[in-house]
Amino acid sequence: MDIVRPEIKRKKQIRRILYGTGGLVLAVFVTVALSRLKPAAPTVDSATIWKDTVKRGPMLRDMRGLGTLVPETIRVIPAITDGIVDRRNMLPGMEVKANTVILDLKNPELEQATMDAEYQLKGADAEYNNLKAQLQNQLMQQRSQAAAISSAYHTADLQRQTNEQLFKYGLVSDLIVKTSQVQAQELEKQDDLAKKQVDTFANSIGAQLAVQEAKVNQLRALYELKKSQLDQLHVRPGIDGILQELDVDVGQRVAQGTALAKVAQPSLLKAALKIAETQAKDAQIGQKASIDTHNGIIPGHVIRIDPSVINGTRTVDVKLDGPLPPGAVPDLSVEGTIEIERLADVLYVGRPVHGEADSTVGLFEVIENGNEAVRVQVELGRTSVNQVEIRKGLQVGDTVILSDMSAWDNYDRVQLK
């Protein structure tokens, strides 16, 4: 028969309690341990990233922008007067001289006005010559009258002298002497007055002619103006160069001031670069520059900085100091680099994708023989197109990742393979 043994049952219960307690403690331990583990570092393909090593030494600060070659001298030729396009003698792209007739205009009203002005000038000129002749004749008449009076005076004076001598010898009476003296005195006064009249009239001739001469000059100026306007219907560029634009067609009526054509001098070109406004703040007149025409590099210097911002860029004009390479023409696309300054001895590295001047950024520093990279905070200083100054956070010889690592912003460590 079976014998009941209570101690065995109690031992089994104790073992079950111990096992359950042990399992619970183990589960808590595992849970705590797992919660303290860091998430696994993601893996990044080394072939897809761009790295650079921190260096110390001289650093060139520069800025870069795209642009085009534009003529330094561009002349827009306006219509001097109203007219109708009669003939186009040149086409855009052709070489022209200063006196080349680009196109001809017609203006019948101007032609008639020029003819009328010419006739008015000829009439006024004839009136001037006629008045001049009349005044000369009057002057001659007055001189003739004055000469007759002068002759009569001298004759009377001689008669007075003769009568005075005869009176001494008693050959003539006192009355005759006094009469001759009075006649001589009167004729002397008339002679003096006649001379003054001649001088006064001679001096007045210039004033009388000046009035008519002013009228002649006024009509001559009007005629020269009309003649010049008529000649300018034959449109000329005024400078040697290349005809860039010819904006009118035969038969088209144009008003005074209308832009007819544009001429540029291709031998004198400058580069107009579009520089990002964040970089253009460092641009200064006179800074050295180099212009890449894709067929040669031309040295130059900054001559103008546009004060306005258009679409996030400012225009910087660079004068070319070297000869133009073959194929350099207006509107040619170019790349320009402007030298800002040369830093003598600084800590620098290649410029990261997200790295602005005077900012602090997180960069991945390569460690463990290139197998891992950890995030470090780096204080950046002055920047260039391809390089940036390091103020804090890195040392000479450190290698950092410069390419875009924003996909791993949530991680402070990555594996490199």
ROZA-228695 format. One line per 2 residues: their letters; for each residue y, x negated, z of N, C-alpha, C. Coordinates in steps of 0.2 Angstrom, whole numbers. Atoms other than C-alpha are relative to their C-alpha. Last residue first. Layout:
% residues N
a> Y/X/Z/Y/X/Z/Y/X/Z  ...
% end
This chain:
% residues 417
kl> 6/2/3/250/-165/-225/1/-2/-7  -1/2/7/264/-162/-213/-7/-3/-3
qv> 4/5/2/262/-152/-197/1/-2/-7  4/-2/6/277/-143/-190/-5/-6/-2
rd> 4/5/2/286/-143/-173/-4/3/-6  -3/6/-1/300/-133/-167/-4/-6/-2
yn> 4/6/-3/295/-117/-174/4/-6/1  3/-2/-6/304/-100/-177/-4/-6/3
dw> -5/-1/-5/316/-107/-190/-3/1/7  3/2/-6/301/-112/-201/5/0/6
as> 7/-4/-1/305/-103/-217/-3/-1/7  -1/-6/-3/323/-110/-215/-6/4/1
md> 6/-2/-4/316/-127/-219/1/6/4  0/-6/-4/327/-131/-234/-6/2/4
sl> 1/-6/4/326/-149/-239/1/6/5  -7/-3/3/334/-163/-229/-1/6/-3
iv> 1/-4/5/318/-168/-218/7/3/-2  -1/-8/-1/322/-182/-207/-1/3/-6
td> 1/-3/6/317/-201/-205/0/8/1  4/-7/-1/323/-211/-191/0/3/-7
gv> 7/0/1/327/-229/-196/-4/6/1  2/4/6/344/-231/-188/-8/0/-1
ql> -1/7/0/346/-218/-175/-2/-3/-6  4/4/4/348/-199/-174/2/-7/1
gk> 7/-3/2/355/-186/-163/-5/-4/-3  4/0/-5/374/-190/-163/-7/3/-2
ri> -3/2/-6/387/-194/-175/-4/0/6  4/-2/-7/378/-195/-191/4/-2/6
ev> 0/5/-6/389/-196/-207/-4/4/6  -3/-2/-6/383/-186/-222/0/-5/5
qn> 1/4/-6/377/-191/-240/5/4/6  7/1/-1/375/-183/-257/-2/-3/7
vs> 4/-4/4/392/-175/-261/-8/-1/2  -2/2/7/401/-183/-246/-5/5/-4
tr> 5/-1/5/402/-177/-228/2/-3/-7  -3/-1/7/411/-182/-213/-5/0/-5
gl> -7/2/1/403/-179/-196/2/1/-7  -2/3/6/386/-171/-192/8/-2/0
ev> -7/-2/1/379/-168/-174/2/-4/-7  -4/6/3/360/-168/-175/7/3/-1
qv> -7/-3/1/349/-156/-164/4/-7/-2  -5/3/-4/331/-161/-166/7/2/-2
rv> -7/-2/1/316/-151/-173/4/-4/5  -2/-4/-6/299/-160/-173/8/1/-1
ae> -8/0/0/290/-167/-188/2/5/5  -3/-6/-3/271/-171/-189/8/-1/-1
ng> 4/-6/-1/260/-182/-199/3/6/3  -1/-5/6/272/-195/-205/-4/6/0
ne> 2/3/6/266/-209/-194/1/5/-6  7/1/1/267/-198/-179/-2/-2/-6
iv> 3/4/-6/285/-193/-181/-7/-1/-2  7/1/2/296/-185/-195/-2/-5/5
ef> 0/7/0/313/-178/-188/-8/-1/-1  7/2/-2/315/-159/-192/0/-8/-1
lg> 4/3/5/334/-155/-192/-7/-2/2  7/2/-2/343/-143/-182/-3/-3/-6
vt> 5/-3/4/362/-143/-186/-7/-2/3  7/2/-3/378/-147/-177/-5/4/-3
sd> 5/-5/-3/394/-146/-187/-6/-3/3  -2/-2/-7/409/-157/-192/-4/6/3
ae> -3/6/-4/405/-157/-210/2/3/7  -7/1/1/393/-144/-216/3/-5/4
gh> -3/4/-4/374/-146/-217/7/-1/-2  -4/-4/-4/362/-133/-224/3/-5/5
vp> -2/-6/3/354/-142/-238/5/4/4  5/-5/0/354/-159/-229/3/6/-4
rg> -2/-6/-2/365/-173/-235/-5/6/0  -1/-5/5/356/-189/-236/3/6/2
vy> 6/-2/3/359/-200/-221/1/4/-6  0/-6/5/373/-209/-212/-7/1/-3
lv> 7/-3/0/378/-220/-197/-1/6/-5  1/-6/-3/395/-228/-201/-8/1/0
da> 6/1/-4/402/-245/-205/-1/6/3  2/7/0/416/-246/-219/-7/-1/4
lr> 1/1/-7/419/-228/-224/-3/-7/1  6/4/-1/426/-227/-242/0/-2/8
ei> -1/6/-4/437/-213/-246/-6/-4/1  -4/-2/-5/439/-197/-257/2/-6/4
ei> 1/4/-6/432/-203/-273/5/2/5  -6/3/-3/432/-189/-286/-2/-4/6
tg> 1/3/-7/416/-186/-297/7/-3/2  -5/5/-3/418/-176/-313/-2/-1/7
ev> 1/0/-7/405/-167/-324/5/-6/3  1/7/-3/410/-163/-342/-2/1/8
sl> 2/0/-7/409/-148/-354/-1/-7/3  7/3/-1/419/-151/-370/-2/0/8
dp> 4/-5/-3/434/-138/-371/-7/-3/0  -2/-5/-5/444/-151/-381/-5/5/1
va> -4/-4/3/434/-165/-390/3/5/5  -4/-3/-5/425/-180/-385/5/4/-3
gp> 2/-7/-2/412/-183/-398/4/4/5  1/-4/6/413/-202/-398/-2/8/2
pl> 6/2/4/419/-209/-382/-1/5/-6  5/-6/1/437/-207/-376/-6/-2/-4
pg> 1/-3/7/445/-223/-371/-5/6/0  4/4/5/449/-226/-352/0/4/-7
dl> -3/7/1/462/-220/-340/-4/-4/-5  5/5/2/458/-201/-341/3/-7/-2
kv> -2/3/6/470/-190/-331/-5/-6/-2  1/7/0/461/-179/-319/2/-3/-7
dv> -1/4/6/466/-161/-316/0/-7/1  -3/7/-1/459/-152/-301/0/-3/-6
tr> 0/4/6/456/-133/-302/4/-7/2  -7/2/2/452/-124/-286/0/-5/-6
tg> -1/7/2/436/-115/-283/7/-1/-1  3/5/-5/430/-99/-273/1/-8/-2
ni> 7/-1/0/432/-87/-288/-3/-6/5  3/-5/4/450/-93/-290/-8/0/0
vs> 8/0/0/459/-102/-277/-2/6/-4  3/-7/0/478/-106/-280/-8/-1/0
pd> -1/-2/-7/487/-123/-276/-4/7/1  -2/-7/0/480/-131/-292/0/3/7
ir> 4/-4/-4/479/-150/-289/3/7/0  -3/-7/-2/487/-161/-301/-6/3/3
iv> -7/-1/2/486/-180/-307/3/7/3  -2/-6/-1/469/-186/-300/8/1/-1
hg> -3/-1/-7/463/-202/-307/3/7/0  -7/-4/0/453/-208/-321/2/0/7
pi> -3/0/-6/437/-218/-327/7/4/0  -7/2/1/427/-212/-342/4/0/7
ig> -4/-1/-6/408/-211/-341/7/-3/-1  -4/6/-3/399/-210/-358/4/2/6
nh> 1/5/5/390/-198/-369/4/-6/2  7/0/2/386/-184/-356/-1/-5/-7
td> 0/-4/6/405/-183/-354/-7/1/-3  6/1/4/404/-190/-336/0/5/-6
is> 2/-6/4/421/-191/-329/-6/-2/-4  4/2/6/425/-204/-315/-2/7/-3
ak> 5/-4/2/438/-202/-302/-3/-3/-6  4/2/6/451/-212/-292/-6/5/-1
qg> 6/3/-2/463/-203/-280/-4/-2/-7  1/7/1/481/-202/-286/-7/-3/1
iq> -2/3/6/485/-185/-280/-1/-8/0  -7/3/-1/474/-180/-265/2/-3/-7
ad> -2/2/6/458/-169/-264/8/-2/1  -1/7/-1/452/-167/-246/2/-3/-6
ka> -5/1/-5/455/-148/-246/1/-8/1  -7/1/3/446/-147/-263/5/-2/5
qt> -1/8/2/429/-149/-254/7/-1/-2  1/3/-6/429/-131/-245/0/-8/-1
ea> -6/0/-5/438/-124/-260/-2/-4/6  0/-5/-5/424/-129/-272/5/-1/5
ik> 3/3/-6/430/-140/-286/0/6/5  1/-5/-5/432/-134/-304/-3/-2/7
la> 6/-1/-4/437/-149/-314/1/6/5  -1/-6/-5/450/-149/-328/-6/1/4
ak> 6/-4/-2/448/-166/-337/3/5/5  1/1/-7/462/-173/-347/-6/4/2
ll> 4/-5/-3/464/-176/-366/0/-1/8  -2/0/-7/477/-185/-376/-3/5/4
sp> 0/7/-2/470/-189/-393/2/-1/7  6/2/-2/466/-171/-396/-1/-7/3
qa> 1/7/2/484/-166/-397/-6/-3/3  1/5/-6/485/-147/-396/-1/-7/-3
vk> 2/7/3/492/-134/-408/-1/-4/6  0/5/-5/493/-115/-404/-3/-7/-2
al> 5/5/1/498/-102/-416/0/-4/6  3/0/6/508/-86/-418/-6/-5/-1
at> 3/6/1/514/-81/-401/-4/0/-6  7/0/1/526/-67/-403/-3/-7/-1
gq> 4/2/-6/543/-71/-397/-7/0/0  -2/6/-3/552/-61/-410/-3/-2/6
av> -6/-1/-3/541/-47/-417/2/-7/3  -1/3/-6/527/-49/-429/7/0/3
rq> -7/0/-2/522/-38/-443/0/-3/7  -2/-2/-7/505/-42/-450/7/-1/2
gv> -2/-7/0/503/-43/-469/2/3/7  -5/-1/5/493/-59/-468/1/8/0
dv> 3/-1/6/484/-60/-451/5/1/-6  -3/-6/4/490/-67/-435/-4/0/-7
dl> 1/-7/-3/482/-77/-420/2/6/-5  -4/-4/5/480/-94/-427/-1/7/0
eq> 0/-7/1/472/-105/-413/5/2/-6  5/-3/-5/468/-123/-410/-1/7/-2
li> -1/-7/0/477/-132/-425/-6/4/4  5/-4/3/474/-150/-421/2/7/1
gd> 6/-3/-4/488/-162/-418/-5/4/-4  7/2/4/504/-170/-424/-5/3/5
ig> 4/6/-2/519/-161/-416/-6/-1/-4  -5/5/-3/533/-149/-422/-3/-6/3
pr> 2/1/-7/520/-135/-426/5/-4/4  2/6/-1/529/-128/-442/-2/-2/7
vh> 2/2/-6/531/-110/-447/-3/-7/0  6/4/2/540/-107/-463/-2/-4/6
lq> 5/-5/3/550/-92/-457/-6/-4/-2  5/-1/-5/559/-106/-447/-5/5/-2
dl> 5/6/1/569/-110/-463/-6/1/5  3/-1/6/577/-92/-462/-5/-6/-1
qs> 5/-6/0/581/-94/-444/-4/1/-6  5/3/-4/589/-111/-447/-5/5/1
kk> 4/4/4/599/-103/-461/-6/-3/3  4/-4/5/604/-89/-450/-4/-4/-5
le> 5/-3/-3/610/-101/-437/-5/4/-4  5/5/-2/619/-112/-449/-6/3/4
yl> 4/1/6/628/-97/-456/-6/-5/1  4/-6/2/633/-91/-439/-4/-1/-6
ar> 5/0/-5/639/-109/-434/-5/6/-2  4/6/2/649/-110/-451/-6/0/5
lq> 4/-2/5/657/-93/-447/-5/-5/-2  4/-5/-3/663/-99/-430/-5/3/-6
nv> 6/2/-4/668/-115/-438/-4/5/3  4/3/5/679/-106/-451/-6/-3/4
ka> 3/-5/3/687/-95/-438/-6/-3/-5  4/-3/-5/691/-110/-427/-4/6/-4
eq> 6/5/0/698/-119/-443/-5/3/5  5/-2/6/709/-103/-446/-6/-5/0
va> 2/-7/-1/717/-104/-428/-5/1/-6  6/0/-5/717/-124/-429/-2/8/1
lq> 7/1/3/727/-123/-445/-5/1/4  2/-6/5/742/-114/-437/-6/-1/-3
ag> 2/-6/-4/741/-127/-422/-1/6/-5  7/1/-3/740/-142/-434/-2/6/4
is> 5/-1/5/755/-136/-445/-7/0/3  3/-7/-1/766/-133/-429/-6/1/-6
na> 4/-1/-6/769/-152/-428/-3/7/1  5/4/2/776/-153/-446/-5/0/6
ft> 4/-4/5/787/-138/-443/-7/-4/-1  3/-6/-3/794/-146/-427/-5/4/-5
dv> 5/2/-5/797/-163/-436/-4/6/4  6/3/4/805/-155/-451/-5/-2/5
qk> 4/-6/3/816/-144/-440/-6/-2/-4  4/-3/-5/821/-159/-430/-4/6/-2
ka> 5/4/-1/827/-168/-446/-5/3/6  5/-1/6/837/-153/-452/-6/-5/2
ld> 3/-7/-1/846/-152/-435/-6/0/-5  4/1/-6/851/-171/-436/-5/6/1
dq> 5/5/2/857/-169/-454/-5/-1/6  5/-3/4/866/-153/-449/-5/-5/-2
ke> 4/-5/-4/875/-162/-435/-5/4/-4  4/4/-4/880/-177/-446/-5/5/5
le> 6/2/4/886/-165/-459/-5/-4/4  4/-6/1/898/-157/-446/-7/-2/-4
qa> 3/-2/-6/904/-174/-441/-4/6/-1  5/5/-1/907/-180/-459/-4/2/7
qv> 5/-1/4/917/-165/-463/-6/-4/1  3/-6/-2/928/-166/-448/-6/1/-4
qs> 3/2/-6/932/-185/-452/-4/7/2  7/4/1/935/-181/-470/-4/-1/6
tk> 4/-5/4/948/-167/-465/-7/-4/-1  3/-4/-5/956/-179/-452/-5/5/-3
vi> 4/4/-5/959/-192/-465/-4/4/5  6/2/4/966/-180/-478/-5/-3/4
ld> 4/-6/1/978/-173/-465/-7/-1/-4  4/-1/-6/984/-190/-461/-5/6/0
sv> -3/-3/-6/990/-193/-478/-5/1/6  2/-7/0/983/-205/-491/3/3/7
lg> 1/-3/7/990/-221/-498/-2/7/1  -5/-5/1/999/-227/-482/-2/3/-7
yk> -4/3/5/989/-244/-482/5/6/-2  -4/6/-3/981/-239/-465/5/-3/-5
fl> -5/-2/-4/977/-222/-473/4/-6/4  -6/-2/4/968/-229/-487/6/2/4
qe> -3/7/3/956/-238/-475/6/2/-4  -3/3/-6/953/-221/-465/3/-7/-3
nt> -7/-3/-1/951/-212/-482/3/-4/6  -5/2/5/937/-224/-487/7/3/2
qr> -2/7/-1/928/-223/-470/5/-2/-6  -4/1/-6/928/-204/-471/3/-7/1
ql> -6/-2/2/922/-204/-489/5/0/6  -4/5/4/908/-215/-484/7/2/-2
da> -1/6/-5/903/-203/-470/4/-5/-4  -6/-2/-4/904/-188/-482/3/-6/5
th> -5/-1/5/892/-196/-494/7/1/4  -1/7/1/880/-201/-479/6/0/-5
ya> -3/3/-6/881/-183/-474/2/-7/-1  -7/-2/0/878/-176/-491/4/-3/6
ss> -4/3/6/863/-187/-493/7/2/1  -1/7/-2/856/-182/-476/4/-3/-5
ia> -5/0/-6/858/-163/-480/2/-8/2  -6/-2/4/849/-166/-497/6/0/5
aa> -2/6/3/835/-175/-487/7/1/-4  -2/5/-5/833/-161/-475/3/-6/-3
qs> -6/-2/-2/832/-149/-489/3/-5/5  -4/0/6/818/-159/-497/7/2/2
rq> -1/7/0/809/-161/-480/5/-1/-6  -4/2/-5/810/-143/-478/2/-7/0
qm> -7/-3/1/803/-140/-495/5/-1/6  -3/3/5/789/-152/-492/7/3/-2
lq> -2/6/-3/784/-144/-476/4/-4/-5  -6/-2/-4/784/-127/-484/3/-7/3
nq> -5/-2/5/772/-134/-498/7/1/4  -2/6/2/761/-142/-484/6/1/-5
lq> -4/4/-5/760/-126/-475/3/-6/-3  -6/-3/-1/755/-117/-491/4/-3/5
ak> -5/2/6/742/-130/-495/7/4/1  -2/7/0/734/-128/-478/5/-2/-5
ln> -5/1/-5/734/-110/-479/3/-7/1  -6/-3/3/725/-110/-495/6/-1/5
ny> -3/5/4/712/-123/-488/7/3/-3  -2/6/-4/709/-112/-473/4/-5/-5
ea> -6/-2/-3/708/-96/-484/3/-6/4  -5/0/5/695/-105/-495/7/2/3
da> -2/7/2/685/-110/-480/5/0/-5  -4/3/-5/685/-92/-473/3/-7/-2
gk> -7/-3/0/679/-86/-490/5/-2/5  -3/3/6/665/-99/-491/7/3/0
lq> -2/7/-1/660/-95/-473/4/-3/-6  -5/-1/-4/659/-76/-477/3/-7/2
ye> -6/-3/3/649/-79/-492/6/0/4  -2/6/4/636/-90/-482/7/2/-4
ad> -3/5/-5/635/-77/-468/3/-6/-5  -7/-3/-2/632/-63/-481/4/-5/4
mt> -5/0/6/618/-74/-489/7/3/2  -2/7/2/610/-77/-472/5/-1/-6
aq> -5/2/-5/611/-58/-467/2/-8/-1  -6/-3/2/602/-54/-484/6/-2/5
el> -2/3/6/588/-66/-480/7/2/-2  -3/6/-2/587/-60/-462/2/-4/-7
ep> -6/-1/-4/585/-42/-468/3/-7/2  -6/-1/5/572/-48/-481/7/1/3
nk> -5/-4/-4/561/-56/-467/6/2/-5  -5/-3/4/545/-64/-474/5/4/5
ld> -2/-7/-2/534/-76/-464/5/2/-5  -7/-2/2/525/-92/-470/1/8/2
li> 0/-7/3/510/-100/-461/8/1/-2  7/-3/-2/505/-118/-455/0/7/-3
vt> -1/-8/0/519/-127/-464/-7/3/1  5/-4/4/515/-145/-459/2/7/1
na> -4/-4/5/531/-154/-452/-5/4/-5  -5/-3/-3/523/-161/-436/4/5/-5
kv> -5/5/-2/507/-165/-444/6/4/3  -7/-2/2/492/-154/-444/4/-6/2
em> -5/5/-3/473/-157/-442/7/1/-4  -3/5/5/462/-142/-446/5/-4/3
gp> 4/6/0/452/-134/-432/2/-5/-5  1/4/-7/460/-117/-434/-5/-5/-1
lm> 5/-4/-3/465/-113/-453/-2/-4/7  5/4/-4/480/-118/-462/-5/4/3
nr> 1/6/4/492/-111/-476/-6/-4/4  3/5/-5/492/-93/-470/-2/-6/-4
rd> 5/5/2/504/-83/-481/-3/-4/6  1/0/7/516/-68/-480/-6/-4/-2
vi> 4/6/3/515/-64/-462/-1/1/-7  7/-2/2/529/-51/-459/-3/-6/-3
gd> 2/1/7/545/-55/-449/-7/3/-1  5/-5/3/555/-54/-433/-2/-2/-7
ti> -3/-6/2/563/-70/-427/-5/5/-3  -7/0/-2/559/-86/-419/3/6/-1
ap> -4/-2/5/540/-82/-419/7/0/2  -2/-7/1/532/-92/-406/3/1/-6
iv> -5/0/5/522/-109/-407/2/8/-1  0/-6/3/512/-113/-392/6/2/-4
ri> -6/-4/2/511/-131/-389/-2/6/-3  2/-6/3/497/-140/-379/7/4/-2
te> -6/-4/3/500/-157/-373/-3/5/-4  -5/1/-5/487/-164/-360/6/4/-3
pv> -6/4/2/473/-157/-370/6/0/5  -5/-4/3/458/-150/-361/6/-5/-2
lt> -5/4/3/441/-158/-357/6/5/-3  0/1/7/430/-146/-347/6/-5/-1
gl> -6/-2/3/424/-143/-329/0/-2/-8  1/-1/7/410/-146/-317/7/2/-3
gr> -1/-7/3/413/-152/-299/-1/0/-8  2/0/6/410/-167/-287/1/7/-3
md> 1/-7/1/417/-173/-271/-2/0/-8  -2/-2/6/416/-191/-264/-1/8/-1
rl> -1/-7/0/414/-200/-248/3/2/-7  -5/-3/4/407/-217/-250/0/7/0
mp> 2/-7/3/397/-224/-236/6/2/-4  -6/-4/4/397/-242/-230/-3/6/-3
gr> -4/4/5/383/-247/-217/6/4/-3  -7/2/-2/370/-239/-206/3/-5/-5
kv> -3/7/1/355/-230/-212/6/-1/3  -7/1/-2/345/-214/-208/1/-8/0
td> 0/4/-6/329/-212/-218/8/-1/1  -5/6/1/328/-198/-231/0/-3/7
kw> -1/3/-6/315/-183/-234/5/-6/-1  -4/6/2/314/-170/-247/2/-3/6
it> -6/1/-4/300/-157/-245/3/-7/-2  -5/-5/1/287/-150/-257/6/-1/4
as> -2/1/7/275/-165/-258/6/5/-2  -5/6/0/274/-166/-239/3/0/-7
dv> 2/5/5/265/-149/-239/6/-5/-1  -5/0/6/270/-140/-223/-3/-5/-5
tp> 1/5/5/257/-134/-210/5/0/-6  1/-1/7/262/-123/-196/-1/-6/-4
aa> -5/2/5/260/-128/-178/-2/1/-7  2/5/4/248/-118/-167/6/-2/-5
pk> 3/-2/6/256/-108/-154/-1/-6/-5  -5/-1/5/258/-116/-137/-3/2/-7
lr> 0/4/6/245/-113/-124/5/1/-5  -4/6/-1/251/-106/-107/-1/-5/-7
sl> -7/-1/0/245/-89/-111/4/-6/0  -2/-2/7/227/-95/-116/8/1/0
av> 0/6/4/226/-104/-99/2/2/-7  -6/4/-2/231/-88/-89/1/-7/-5
tv> -6/-4/3/219/-77/-99/6/-4/2  -1/1/8/205/-90/-97/6/3/-2
fv> -2/7/2/208/-91/-78/1/-1/-7  -7/1/-2/209/-72/-76/2/-7/-2
al> -4/-4/5/192/-70/-86/8/-1/2  0/4/6/184/-84/-75/4/4/-5
vl> -4/6/-1/190/-75/-59/0/-4/-7  -7/-3/0/183/-58/-65/4/-6/1
gg> -2/-2/7/166/-66/-70/7/2/-1  -1/6/4/165/-75/-53/2/2/-7
tg> -6/4/-3/168/-59/-44/1/-6/-4  -6/-4/3/155/-49/-55/7/-4/2
yl> 0/1/7/142/-63/-52/6/4/-3  -3/7/1/146/-64/-33/0/-1/-8
ir> -8/1/-2/145/-45/-32/2/-7/-1  -4/-4/5/128/-44/-42/8/-1/2
ri> -1/4/6/121/-58/-31/4/4/-5  -5/6/-1/126/-49/-15/0/-4/-6
qk> -6/-3/0/117/-33/-21/6/-6/1  -1/-1/7/101/-43/-26/8/3/0
kr> -1/6/3/101/-50/-8/2/1/-7  -7/2/-2/103/-33/0/2/-7/-4
ki> -5/-4/3/88/-27/-10/7/-2/2  0/2/7/77/-42/-4/6/5/-4
ep> -4/6/1/82/-39/14/1/-2/-7  -8/-1/1/77/-21/14/4/-6/-1
rv> -3/6/-2/58/-25/11/7/0/-1  -7/0/2/47/-9/10/3/-6/3
id> -4/1/-6/29/-13/10/7/0/-1  -6/4/1/18/-6/-4/4/0/7
m> -6/-4/0/0/0/0/6/-4/0
% end
